[in-house]
Amino acid sequence: MPRKTLAAPGLDRRSGPSRARIRRMALRDVPPVSAMEAACFGAEAWPREAFRELLVAFAQARPSRGGLWVAEEPRSGEILGYVGVELSALRGEMDVINIGVAPERRRQGVGRLLLTWVLRHCRRQGVSLLWLRVRASNRSARAFYRRLGFEARGRFGAYYREPDEAAIIMAREMAPGPIYGRPGRETEGAA
């Protein structure tokens, strides 16, 4: 399978121009991804085995039920972030089941790159609705998702633990047009 490369604006500015590569997560990626997951989510991090089990389940499912991808720095192979999605049984909706960016790589375009990849994947799969959950108190993540065109659609009470907190359900309709939330800025072909 050919490797996909998308630009991550501002990625690794200190060491010169760089392009992050998005590729399917492999079993060899599980240790660094699970360490990143722990750094991002602490006590609520998925266990290492959850990534392994999903990789196997998604690889065996016919038709495909989801996928896990990593963003990596192509020169060093450093994993910058990861994302996972699962297709609903109705096949018209997709759920972002997990997304994380290395703490030292945040605010460098990695999260936007990963979600842009997912949005394109949704379009290719004919998915009309993409949704996710986010902690109610995580205002910066909610603002980030709004910039990508997601809207709050509801809430799950006491969804998260340590501390107990509601999850905001955010969704994005996958109508034809720009990938980014604000038309007139970057469009699907510009990333």
N, C-alpha and C positions, 0 to 999 in steps of 0.2 A: 504494500500500500504506500503511495507516495506521501512524503511528509508535507504537511501544510505549514506555511509560514505566513504570519500576519504581523504587521508592524505594531509595536506597543509604544505609543507616543511617550517620549520621555524616559523610556526604559534604559537604565544604566548610563545616564548622561555623563557621569564622572569618568567612565572609561572609554568614552567615544561612542560612535553610532553602533546600535545593536538592534537585532530583530529577534523577537522571541518566536519560538516554534511551538505550535500546538500539535500534539500527537496523542494517540490512544495511550492510556495508562497501561503499563505492563506489570507483571508480577515483580520484576526487579525494582519497580518504583514504590512498592508498598512500604518498605522501611522509611525512606525519606518523606514520603507523603504522610505516613502515620505520625512521624515526629513533628511535621509541620501542623498536622491536625491538632496534636496535643498543645503545641505552642499557641495556636489560634483559639482553641475552645476549652482548654483545661479539663475540668472534671466531666464536661459534656462531650468530649472528643469521642469519635467513633473508635472502637478497638481495631487494632491492626487486622484482625481476622475478618472484620466487616468488609474491608476493602478487597481482601482476597476472595471472599465468598461472592461479592458482587461482580468482580472481574470474571469469575468462572460462570456465574449465572447468566450474565449478559452475553458472554461468548457462546454459550450453549443454546440460548433462546432462539427459536425460530417461530415467528418472525422476531426480529430484534426488539428487545424491551427497554433498552437504555444503553448508556455508555459512561465511561470515565475517561477524562483527558487530563493531560498535564501541559503546562506552559513551561518551556525550558529555554535556557540561554544556549543557543546552538554551539558556541565556541567551547564553553566549559561543560555543558550538559547539566548545569545546575537547574534543579526544579524550582521554579518561581511561584507556582500555584497550581491548583487543580480544580476541577469541576466535575460533577456527576449529574446525570439526568435520568429520569425514568418515564417511559411512555405509559399513559393511562390505558386501562383495559379497553376503553372506548376508542383509543387511538387518535383522538382529536386534541388531546391535551398532553402536555409534558410538564413534569415537576422537576425543578432544580433541587436535587436531594442533598447536595453538599457543594460548597465552594469555599476555598481558602486560599489566601495569599501569604507567603512568608512575611512575617512582621517587618523585616528589614527591606522588603520590596513593595510595601504598600505605598499608595499614592504615586506610583510610577507607570500606571496604565495596564498593569497585569490583570486586575479584576475586570476592567473594561474589555480587554482582549479576550479573556475567557468567556464572558457573557456574550460578546459579539460572535464568537465561535458558536455558542449554543443557539443564539438567535438565527444564525445562518443554517445550522443543523435543523432547527424547527422548520424553517422554510423548505429545505430540501425534503423533509419528511412529510410535508403537508400538514403540519400541526398548526392549529388555529389559536391556541391559548397556551401560554407558558406561565407557570406560577411558582411561587416560592414562599417560604416562611422566614421571618426575621424577628429577633427580639424586639419587643415594643420600645425598650429603652435605647436601642442601637440607632440613634438618630442619624449618624453619619452613613450607615449602611442603607437606611431607608431613603435618605436623600440621594445617595448614589443610584439606587434602583429607580427612583423617580426620574433621574436624569436620563436613564435608559428606557423610559417610557412605561414603567410599571406603575400601577395604581393600587392603593389599599382597597381590598375587597372584603375584608372581614377580620376576625380575630379568634384564636383558640385560647381560651383561658387556661392558665397554669400549664402551658405546654412545655416550658423550660424549667429546669431545676437549678438550684445553687446559683443564684437565688430563684425562687419560684416566680415565674413571670409569664405573661401572655405572649403569644406569637401573633404578629400581624401577617395576614395573608395578603400578598401582593401578586398582581397578575398583569400580563401584557397580552393584548390581542395581537395576533400576527397578521394584520392586514398588510397588503402590498404597500411598499413605500420605504422610507428611510429606516435603517436599523436603529439608529440613535433616537432618543426621545424627542429631540427638537428638530423638526424638518428645517432644511436650509443649511444645517451645519454638515457634519460628516454623514455620508450615506453609505449604504452597504458596499458599494464598489470602491469607496475611498479608504477603507481601513487597511 
